[in-house]
Each structure stands twice: as structure tokens, then as C-alpha cells.
Amino acid sequence: MTIRRRTMILAGSDVEGLGGNLSITNPANGSLISELGMASAEQVDLAFAKAKAVLRKNDWFARPPHERASVLFRAAELMLERKDELAHLQTSENGKTLKESLGQVSAAAGIVRYFASVCETVEGETPPPRGPYLSVTTYEPLGVVAAITPWNSPLTMAAQKLAPALAAGNAVILKPSELTTLVSIELARAFVDAGLPEGLLSVLPGNSSTGEAIINHPDLAMVSFTGGTNAGRAIASAVAGRFIPTILELGGKSPTIVFADADLDKAAADVSSAIFGSGGQSCVAGSRLFVEKSIYDDFLDRLIAVSKKLNVGPPLSDTSNIGPMASEAQRARIEGYVDLAKKEGGRILLGGTRPNTDDCRDGAYYLPTIIDGLDHGSAVCQEEIFGSVLVALPFTSEDDLVAQANDTVFGLACGIWSRDLTKAWRIAGAIKAGTVWINTYKQLSIAAPFGGYKESGLGREKGIQGLRAYQQAKSIYLGGLGG
């Protein structure tokens, strides 16, 4: 079979990467999908130079907001017109079920539409004067922004960065994960084809060296990164001395909490989805389960029964609920943690192994896994696994619960199930996390800020804050107004 070689996008044009070869494989069967060239150091320099040139021309931010918005609206339309291609690309690169990928194309288009609307409606401010003058606060673009995206949800993650950064008037250089380069390029192509000025957007595929060349470039004005905490820490260190603003959306070890007064069947279905949806490869995956001790055994029985019904299989199959892990390396990481849990005294209540079926034999598949019997200080309870592994722990009181739930370096998300909304609200306020769900999970709105506490990140994406994060405020005073 002939493998199609792909090109990258440099300043809006399709070009061959000159920095070495990148092979893209399908985690469902190990087959080679495509090859493409990575961006060379010289091409990174060229992308920045062209981005700076188009910003100097001021052919983007100087346009009336509704004109910039029209380009973004058109980009969203193109995404939906290309929905099948984008969804199949994402599924082939990271193993998400096709149903989930199709949903994420629609979500990505919705993100772009939202920021198009914000672009043409958001207002500056006129602060109250304290003298004979008029003061106005305006917002200007930062310059050339680096957007670095992960492999788990490249469609929505790229849209979540590109749309507000472009709406705010910036130029953007997108560095996608090596695992999901193709879908990232095609998503960005929708913006280019919608009419962005030449030079405003580049997609530079590559490895960590490519990312370092972008992060260390002297013309970099801002970094927006979603990924692992260690990588985020390295980026923050690299740019701190240059006072470059950053958005860091990092790891999580999010608690899900079930009280005895909850609707236990609904809670079991929600908790199962919270951790096993997307194969647990989600920053907000509910990977630590706290259950009130009086219902602990009963609830785990319900949870196991629900989770046993999940079908692990080929992502293109209509009957599959969970596809493969995104790579063999990711599955090996998960297996390493499960082996460690066993050594630490954990009991495998469900899963803990690869599926033994013919249609999963060649791919990076792993069964939904539930473990209990571990101390909360164990590595498996403290470290982000980023896979379909849930650790269950009992709690006896609210104080006990809050102490355990907050005993983590992370603080991204939390889920609470209880019929007592006063209690649930009280616990929500006590949990150190950027997003808390009550009697639901993974309900997300592009209009609401999203981000983490502690080592789960810095700054916020989404909402009006998500646009302002890509701008800098300027106060202008007009004097001579007094009598």
C-alpha cells in the first residue's frame, strides 16, 4: 500500500518539513498512516518572521471586529463541511471512537463560533474618572503566540487555543503532539481556507526539539500549553525570565465523591463515564473515587456491573465504547502502574489486563480497571496515570473526605453525588479544584472559564477570560475636559 506523504502549514502555505521524518501510526492496529517532514529550526525562524511581518502590516487586528469574526464563522462552517475527514483522522491517530471524534468536530466548530461572537461583541471599558479627563481601557493583541496541544483531544484543544488567539488579533504558531499531527494540520487548514491573512497561522510538526525552538524564540510573545505537568513546568521555567505570559492546562488526579444519600445507580453510571470515557485519557478523568463507608461495597458492586458492560474494541465499530490507548507507550505506562498497585497491596476488582479478543490483538487496547485496598499516599493514588484505571477509597466523615480529596498536588476537577444539595455545595467549596460538578460530570461550556489549581495549571481558558488572556490592556487618558 502506498503511504501518502503530508505537508505542514507554514505561514498559511503547504510546505515540506525539512527537519527530519515523522511517522504517524494507528494505535488500533499498529499500521502506518502517513509520514511527513518535521519543521526545521530554519522553518521555525521563518514562521516567526512571517508572523511578525503580517502583524506589522496590521491587516488583521485593524479590521473591524465583525470582519475578523466573519473569517472565524467561515472556519467553523468549513470544519463542519469536513466533519467526516476530521473525525476519521483523529480516530486513526489517537484511537478515540468515531462517535466521540464526530462529536468533537461539532464541539470544535462551536468553540470557534463562540469566539467569533465574542470577537464582535466584547467591549472595552470607560472607568469612572477621578479628575477632568476621560479614561478608556482598550485591549490589544500580544503578538506571536505559541499554541502547544496534546494528543488526547487535538480537535477541541486546538480550537480552544486558535479561536481566541486569532479573535484577539494575534498570529499563532501551533505545535501539535507528534501523535496527532495530521488532524491538527487539517483543523488549522479550515482557518487558512476561511481567509486568514497569509502568515498569520503556521502548524509546525515535530518533537520536543521543535517545541524548544518555538518556546525559546526571541519573538515569542505568549505560550498556551495543554499537556503534562512536567512539560508545563519546563515551559514555565523557560519563559519566566523573559516575562512571557503563559496559560498552562496541565495534569489532574480528580476525585469523584459519592455520598450515601446519592442516587446510587445514576452515580455509578456517571462515575464509570467520568473515568472510562475516552479510555481515561482525559485531563479531568475522575481517577480517584471516594465512597461513603456505609455504602462502599454496595456502590462498588453497582459500579463494576455498569463498567463490565463497556465494550472495548475497534474505534470505527458502532458497538465500541472504548477504543485503544493512544499508543503502545501509553498502554505500557498504564500496565506499569497496575503492576505497581498490585505490589503496593491493591486488589484488582475489574480489568487489570488487555482484552483477549481477535479484533483487539494488534492494537494498544486495555480493559477498564478498578482497584481498591490502597493507602491514599500510594503512587497509584497520587500520580496521574492518564488511562482507564480507577482507584476506590472509603471515607467516614466530611473532614476525612476533604482531607483526602485535597491531598494531591493537582486541582483540576471534582465530581460530587448527593441528594443533599446544601452538603454538596459545601463540599464543592472546600475542594481545591478549578471545576466541580454536582450530580453530573464532564459537562463543559465554552462560555465558562476552565483551568486548574496547584500543579494542574496556570491561567484560564474559555469564556471572556479566554479571549482576554491573549490580549494586553492599555489605559488611555484624554485630558483638557475640565472647565
Secondary structure, 3 states (H helix, E strand, C coil): CCCCEECEEECCEEECCCCCEEEEECCCCCCEEEEEECCCHHHHHHHHHHHHHHHHHCCCCCCCHHHHHHHHHHHHHHHHHCHHHHHHHHHHHHCCCHHHHHHHHHHHHHHHHHHHHHHHHCCCECCCCCCCCEEEEEEEECCEEEEECCCCCHHHHHHHHHHHHHHCCCEEEEECCHHHHHHHHHHHHHHHHCCCCCCCEEECCCCHHHHHHHHCCCCEEEEEEECCHHHHHHHHHHHHCCCCCEEEECCCCCEEEECCCCCHHHHHHHHHHHHHHHHHCCCCCCCEEEEEHHHHHHHHHHHHHHHHCCCECCCCCCCCCECCCCCHHHHHHHHHHHHHHHHCCCEEEECCCCCCCHHHCCCCCCCCEEEECCCCCCHHHHCCCCCCEEEEEEECCHHHHHHHHCCCCCCCEEEEECCCHHHHHHHHHHCCCCEEEECCCCCCCCCCCECCCHHHEECCECHHHHHHCCEEEEEEEECCCCC
